[in-house]
Amino acid sequence: MKRTSLVLAALLVGVALAGAQDGAQGLLVKRLGVTEKQAAAFLAIYTDSAADLAKARAEVNVQKAILARLLLEADANEREVEKILRQAVEAEVQVRMIQIRRELAARRLL
């Protein structure tokens, strides 16, 4: 039940990020039975980290593109490949950590 509530809440946050924040807050209150204050805090958790998450995801894509281009070379430098791969993995860790922080903060609210 709690997992379903978190998934529903995350979907509602998507609506909020699309510009219907007041409606999403109302839906959180209605569907999850949380207070207006809790709903506002929940939305703040997701909106406050949205830019950081987008940047981290973009960095993952950039590093993967660089790696793909590097691997097209017949004489690709293994050290350079490893360096770019590590940067891509670090960016993926950042994405996942943002997601984990969001979920943990959301759990504390419910």
N, C-alpha and C positions, 0 to 999 in steps of 0.2 A: 504494500500500500504506500509506504513512504517513498519507495523507488518510483512508483507511478506518479506520485505527487511531484517529485523532483523533475521527472520528464515533462509532465504537463506544465510545470512552472517554467522550465527552459523553453518550451514552445511558446508560451505566452510572452516570454522575454523577447523572443524573435519578433513578435508582433510589436512589442514596445519599441524595439530598435528601429522598426520600420516606420515609426512616427505616431503610433497610437498608444502612447504610454499611459494615458489616463484610462483608456479602455482595458488595457492589459492589467493595470492595477486593480480595477474593478473586478475583472475575471479572477484574479488571484484571490481576492477577498471572498468572492462568491463560491468558487470551486474548491478552494483549499481551506476555507474557513479561517483564514488568517486576518489579523487586524489590518487597518489601513497603513499603520506604521510599519508593520512587518512586510506588507506588500511593497511599500515604497523602499524599504531597506533591501529587499530581495532584488527589485529592479535596479537599484543603485549598484549592487554587487556586479551585475552583468553589464550595465552600461559603462561603469567606471573602468572596466577592464577590456572593453570592446576594442579600443584603439590599439592597446598593447597586443591583444590576441591577433588582430589583423596584421600588425607589423611582424610579429613572430611567424605567422603563416606565410607572409610574403617572403620573409628571409629563407624559409624552408624551400619555397619554390625557386628562388634565385639560386641558392646553393645547388639544388638538384639540376637546374639548367646548366650551370657552370660545369658540374660534374659530367653531365651528359655530353656537353661539347668537348670537354677534355678527353673523354673516353673514345671519341670519334677519331682522335689522332692515332696514327699507327704506332708512334713511339711515345706514348703517354708516359709521363714521369710519375712513377709510383708514389714518390713522396708528395708530389702536388695532389695526386688523387686522394691520398690519405688525409692530407690537410683539408681539402674541400669536403671530403666525406665527414670528417670530424666536425666541421663547421655546420654541416647539414644536420647531423645528429644533435648537436648542441641546440640548434634552433628548434628541432622537434621536441627536445626536452623542455624548452621554454614554453612551447605551445601546451604541452601536457601539464606542466606545472600551473599555468594560468587556469586551465580547466579544472584541475584538482583543487586549487585554492577557491575557485568559484563554488564548486560542489560542497566543500567543507564549510564555507561561510553560509551557504544556503541551508545546509543541515542544521547549523547552529540556530538558525531562525525558526525552523519548524519544530 
